[in-house]
Amino acid sequence: MNAEPERKFGVVVVGVGRAGSVRMRDLQNPHPSSAFLNLIGFVSRRELGSIDGVQQISLEDALSSQEVEVAYICTESSSHEDYIRQFLNAGKHVLVEYPMTLSSAAARGLWELAEQKGKVLHEEHVELLMEEFAFLKKEVVGKDLLKGSLLFTAGPLEEERFGFPAFSGISRLTWLVSLFGELSLVSATLEQRKEDQYMKMSVCLETENKSPLSWIEEKGPGLKRNRYLSFHFKSGSLENVPNVGVNKNIFLKDQNIFVQKLLGQFSEKELAAEKKRILHCLGLAEEIQKHCCPEK
């Protein structure tokens, strides 16, 4: 990727909230991966006109433009599936913020569509590019897990826009799967007080070696965004992550991965392993939702 690009891929950013704004900033700054990309414009439901000299364009124009070859989908999770399908059908490569869909069947269908169209479909997972995850990965390697837990707290989140907590919190599930391998669901419960904007999802998982892992998502007013973890191994314990430094440019690191895929620099084996992990996590999230909400 250090070579001078022979061509640039025209990009449109769909959704200019927090993630979309960071994506636009990275695309406009001089980075090795940004040299392969040309920001054409952005799509938003709001009438914004332009942002930092970048013009707003309609969804129809983004889909039909020959100049646009890549779409970054940075909208709320409930709209991801529809946008991905539209852009793939229009012959565009797609980068989407996690979770790519709110069902594993939909994700499988979109991947099949991407393969039919010969396009890259990339789901962002910046949590795997964090310094804390790099620390944990080194800490757990070669160790036998006895039991573990991961609790995440945060303010309220609208389920209608961001999906059931197992989907909106899929980055935590992705951490557990990436650290300990494929997991199976033992039980899951959901405590909810909608009038108080409070919810607590408690999930019991187990590794292939039958070691128990608990995952709790707790959200409500006054709860600070925090992650608490505890892993017990045969050779000792790990209680929370020390301060391992600032997470710099994690969205840019994700963009670097996406550009490598555009340039065909990922092996089929790497792509298949990533797809398997993503579908496993989406499948688990769906199973958790069915356990918590059997009537849905």
C-alpha positions as a printed NumPy array, in Angstrom:
array([[  0.   ,   0.   ,   0.   ],
       [  3.043,   2.257,   0.138],
       [  3.235,   2.35 ,  -3.651],
       [  1.855,   5.336,  -5.548],
       [ -1.766,   4.484,  -6.44 ],
       [ -2.443,   3.805, -10.104],
       [ -6.059,   4.811,  -9.536],
       [ -8.29 ,   6.17 ,  -6.826],
       [-11.608,   4.662,  -5.728],
       [-14.399,   7.257,  -5.519],
       [-16.058,   7.139,  -2.086],
       [-19.374,   8.33 ,  -0.696],
       [-20.034,   8.398,   3.061],
       [-23.628,   7.545,   4.033],
       [-24.514,   9.011,   7.43 ],
       [-22.46 ,  11.787,   9.006],
       [-22.887,  11.18 ,  12.726],
       [-19.891,  10.403,  14.932],
       [-18.477,   7.511,  12.871],
       [-19.28 ,   9.138,   9.517],
       [-17.578,  12.38 ,  10.551],
       [-14.413,  10.511,  11.559],
       [-14.498,   8.621,   8.249],
       [-14.753,  11.881,   6.296],
       [-11.868,  13.388,   8.261],
       [ -9.661,  10.348,   7.585],
       [-10.531,  10.399,   3.877],
       [ -9.507,  14.062,   3.624],
       [ -6.235,  13.726,   5.505],
       [ -3.006,  12.539,   3.837],
       [ -2.683,   8.903,   4.915],
       [ -1.269,   5.988,   2.882],
       [ -4.704,   4.345,   2.516],
       [ -6.471,   7.664,   1.821],
       [ -4.2  ,   8.102,  -1.206],
       [ -6.171,   5.266,  -2.85 ],
       [ -9.512,   6.892,  -2.09 ],
       [-11.236,  10.01 ,  -3.368],
       [-14.098,  11.437,  -1.271],
       [-16.843,  12.353,  -3.757],
       [-19.537,  13.424,  -1.311],
       [-21.804,  12.381,   1.545],
       [-25.419,  11.266,   1.898],
       [-27.56 ,  12.394,   4.813],
       [-31.259,  12.555,   5.648],
       [-30.61 ,  16.064,   6.991],
       [-30.211,  18.974,   4.583],
       [-26.609,  19.992,   5.253],
       [-25.433,  21.262,   1.867],
       [-21.731,  20.731,   2.465],
       [-19.309,  19.843,   5.266],
       [-15.709,  21.13 ,   5.141],
       [-15.99 ,  21.634,   1.4  ],
       [-17.474,  18.186,   0.738],
       [-20.819,  18.308,  -1.071],
       [-23.97 ,  16.516,   0.02 ],
       [-25.407,  14.309,  -2.735],
       [-28.655,  12.383,  -2.965],
       [-28.794,   8.634,  -2.368],
       [-30.033,   8.184,  -5.945],
       [-27.014,  10.058,  -7.336],
       [-24.616,   8.088,  -5.125],
       [-26.088,   4.815,  -6.392],
       [-26.123,   5.776, -10.073],
       [-22.829,   7.705, -10.287],
       [-20.039,   5.988, -12.225],
       [-17.625,   8.075, -10.197],
       [-18.73 ,   6.458,  -6.902],
       [-17.17 ,   3.009,  -6.532],
       [-17.217,   2.65 ,  -2.735],
       [-19.845,   3.351,  -0.043],
       [-19.069,   3.796,   3.649],
       [-22.279,   2.961,   5.578],
       [-22.207,   4.888,   8.872],
       [-25.917,   5.082,   9.688],
       [-27.805,   3.494,  12.598],
       [-27.674,  -0.308,  12.596],
       [-31.338,  -0.846,  11.665],
       [-30.728,   0.687,   8.221],
       [-27.443,  -1.103,   7.383],
       [-28.95 ,  -4.094,   5.583],
       [-30.992,  -1.984,   3.168],
       [-28.12 ,   0.377,   2.329],
       [-25.632,  -2.482,   1.82 ],
       [-28.032,  -4.266,  -0.533],
       [-28.685,  -1.105,  -2.561],
       [-24.995,  -0.271,  -3.   ],
       [-23.948,  -3.854,  -3.813],
       [-26.738,  -4.084,  -6.391],
       [-25.443,  -0.824,  -7.869],
       [-22.   ,  -2.44 ,  -8.24 ],
       [-20.225,  -0.625,  -5.392],
       [-17.792,  -1.926,  -2.778],
       [-19.097,  -1.48 ,   0.792],
       [-17.533,  -0.715,   4.159],
       [-20.095,  -0.845,   6.97 ],
       [-19.855,  -0.101,  10.679],
       [-20.719,  -3.068,  12.925],
       [-23.128,  -4.807,  13.126],
       [-23.597,  -5.173,   9.38 ],
       [-27.102,  -6.578,   9.903],
       [-29.465,  -7.499,  12.73 ],
       [-29.751, -11.127,  11.599],
       [-27.216, -13.745,  10.547],
       [-29.354, -14.886,   7.585],
       [-29.36 , -11.335,   6.192],
       [-25.577, -11.15 ,   6.553],
       [-25.119, -14.443,   4.704],
       [-27.366, -13.206,   1.912],
       [-25.431,  -9.939,   1.574],
       [-22.1  , -11.769,   1.462],
       [-23.454, -14.   ,  -1.286],
       [-24.577, -10.888,  -3.157],
       [-21.13 ,  -9.292,  -2.755],
       [-19.503, -12.45 ,  -4.131],
       [-21.914, -12.528,  -7.098],
       [-21.101,  -8.893,  -7.85 ],
       [-17.348,  -9.374,  -7.295],
       [-17.322,  -6.612,  -4.665],
       [-15.687,  -6.193,  -1.265],
       [-18.055,  -6.206,   1.718],
       [-16.17 ,  -5.182,   4.842],
       [-17.597,  -4.963,   8.366],
       [-15.652,  -2.598,  10.614],
       [-14.409,  -3.951,  13.95 ],
       [-12.35 ,  -1.171,  15.5  ],
       [-12.578,  -2.887,  18.905],
       [-10.062,  -5.449,  17.601],
       [ -7.66 ,  -2.592,  16.752],
       [ -7.663,  -1.151,  20.275],
       [ -4.592,  -1.173,  22.519],
       [ -6.62 ,  -2.944,  25.238],
       [ -7.435,  -5.819,  22.911],
       [ -3.802,  -6.149,  21.805],
       [ -2.849,  -6.347,  25.509],
       [ -5.511,  -8.991,  26.235],
       [ -4.546, -11.063,  23.207],
       [ -0.957, -11.278,  24.478],
       [ -2.123, -12.014,  28.026],
       [ -4.417, -14.954,  27.175],
       [ -2.291, -16.689,  24.546],
       [ -1.407, -20.251,  25.534],
       [ -3.379, -20.077,  28.804],
       [ -6.169, -22.431,  29.879],
       [ -9.293, -20.49 ,  30.809],
       [-11.197, -21.676,  33.878],
       [-13.897, -18.998,  33.844],
       [-14.379, -15.389,  32.815],
       [-16.733, -12.44 ,  32.814],
       [-17.203,  -9.215,  30.864],
       [-19.543,  -6.438,  32.042],
       [-20.226,  -3.35 ,  29.947],
       [-22.133,  -0.339,  31.261],
       [-23.298,   2.738,  29.366],
       [-26.129,   5.234,  29.   ],
       [-29.432,   4.299,  27.317],
       [-29.479,   3.262,  23.652],
       [-32.506,   3.138,  21.354],
       [-33.154,  -0.493,  20.415],
       [-35.28 ,   0.557,  17.423],
       [-32.257,   2.245,  15.839],
       [-29.351,   0.139,  17.083],
       [-30.867,  -3.3  ,  17.513],
       [-31.255,  -5.724,  20.407],
       [-28.444,  -5.381,  23.025],
       [-26.67 ,  -8.512,  21.777],
       [-26.307,  -6.769,  18.385],
       [-25.565,  -3.23 ,  19.584],
       [-23.01 ,  -4.772,  21.968],
       [-21.539,  -7.183,  19.436],
       [-18.059,  -5.67 ,  19.816],
       [-17.881,  -7.197,  23.326],
       [-18.99 , -10.582,  21.99 ],
       [-16.378, -10.246,  19.23 ],
       [-13.688,  -9.692,  21.876],
       [-14.695, -12.896,  23.697],
       [-14.812, -14.968,  20.496],
       [-11.499, -13.534,  19.243],
       [ -9.832, -14.301,  22.588],
       [-11.308, -17.721,  23.378],
       [-12.611, -19.186,  20.11 ],
       [-16.152, -20.093,  19.101],
       [-18.661, -20.051,  21.955],
       [-22.003, -21.701,  22.615],
       [-24.973, -20.216,  24.426],
       [-26.037, -21.698,  27.773],
       [-28.647, -19.16 ,  28.868],
       [-29.681, -15.521,  28.446],
       [-32.061, -13.194,  30.272],
       [-33.18 ,  -9.606,  29.774],
       [-34.325,  -7.29 ,  32.553],
       [-36.001,  -4.161,  31.206],
       [-37.675,  -1.093,  32.677],
       [-38.615,   0.928,  29.631],
       [-40.125,   3.768,  31.665],
       [-36.693,   4.23 ,  33.313],
       [-34.743,   3.628,  30.053],
       [-32.972,   0.792,  31.9  ],
       [-31.995,  -2.637,  30.637],
       [-29.68 ,  -5.439,  31.729],
       [-28.879,  -8.398,  29.482],
       [-27.147, -11.309,  31.209],
       [-25.653, -14.045,  29.03 ],
       [-23.971, -17.309,  30.008],
       [-21.663, -18.743,  27.338],
       [-19.148, -21.543,  27.278],
       [-15.996, -22.248,  25.315],
       [-15.412, -25.415,  23.316],
       [-13.624, -26.744,  26.463],
       [-16.785, -26.048,  28.517],
       [-15.243, -23.122,  30.421],
       [-17.991, -20.656,  31.464],
       [-17.999, -17.046,  30.3  ],
       [-20.542, -14.489,  31.453],
       [-21.353, -11.369,  29.407],
       [-23.499,  -8.583,  30.818],
       [-24.672,  -5.406,  29.067],
       [-26.211,  -2.875,  31.454],
       [-27.532,   0.441,  30.158],
       [-29.441,   3.247,  31.798],
       [-29.368,   6.917,  32.807],
       [-26.388,   7.779,  34.988],
       [-24.397,   4.676,  34.019],
       [-20.923,   5.603,  32.809],
       [-19.395,   3.97 ,  29.76 ],
       [-17.143,   1.327,  31.296],
       [-15.854,  -2.171,  30.727],
       [-15.095,  -4.558,  33.589],
       [-13.509,  -7.927,  32.924],
       [-12.198, -10.849,  34.912],
       [-10.504, -13.916,  33.446],
       [ -9.285, -16.816,  35.616],
       [ -6.718, -19.213,  34.174],
       [ -4.982, -22.28 ,  35.554],
       [ -1.861, -20.129,  35.746],
       [ -3.377, -17.025,  37.398],
       [ -5.987, -14.303,  36.964],
       [ -6.506, -11.112,  35.   ],
       [ -8.738,  -8.449,  36.56 ],
       [ -9.444,  -5.583,  34.182],
       [ -7.004,  -4.008,  31.756],
       [ -4.31 ,  -1.583,  32.895],
       [ -3.95 ,   1.757,  31.156],
       [ -2.187,   0.644,  27.981],
       [ -2.248,   3.931,  26.085],
       [ -4.542,   5.925,  23.861],
       [ -6.371,   4.283,  20.959],
       [ -5.032,   6.359,  18.082],
       [ -6.599,   6.393,  14.632],
       [ -8.516,   3.128,  15.012],
       [-10.968,   4.02 ,  12.217],
       [ -8.005,   4.835,   9.999],
       [ -6.449,   1.449,  10.804],
       [ -9.753,  -0.136,   9.788],
       [ -9.691,   1.854,   6.532],
       [ -6.178,   0.518,   5.873],
       [ -7.554,  -3.035,   6.128],
       [-10.419,  -2.17 ,   3.774],
       [ -8.049,  -0.691,   1.163],
       [ -5.871,  -3.815,   1.36 ],
       [ -9.006,  -5.827,   0.523],
       [ -9.799,  -3.505,  -2.407],
       [ -6.273,  -4.074,  -3.681],
       [ -6.553,  -7.869,  -3.325],
       [ -3.893,  -8.036,  -0.613],
       [ -5.864, -10.332,   1.728],
       [ -5.639, -14.091,   1.201],
       [ -8.786, -16.169,   0.706],
       [ -7.931, -17.954,   3.966],
       [ -7.829, -14.672,   5.927],
       [-11.091, -13.471,   4.39 ],
       [-12.817, -16.8  ,   5.096],
       [-11.661, -16.791,   8.753],
       [-12.924, -13.23 ,   9.247],
       [-16.283, -14.027,   7.63 ],
       [-16.64 , -17.164,   9.795],
       [-16.004, -15.151,  12.974],
       [-18.44 , -12.381,  12.002],
       [-21.212, -14.846,  11.103],
       [-20.581, -16.82 ,  14.31 ],
       [-20.979, -13.639,  16.396],
       [-24.11 , -12.546,  14.525],
       [-25.547, -16.053,  14.927],
       [-24.869, -15.977,  18.688],
       [-26.421, -12.504,  18.987],
       [-29.537, -13.775,  17.225],
       [-29.713, -16.844,  19.472],
       [-29.391, -14.617,  22.566],
       [-32.222, -12.394,  21.316],
       [-34.471, -15.448,  20.795],
       [-33.724, -16.659,  24.338],
       [-34.552, -13.246,  25.817],
       [-37.558, -12.472,  23.594],
       [-39.086, -15.825,  22.545],
       [-42.257, -14.151,  21.306],
       [-40.4  , -12.046,  18.679]])
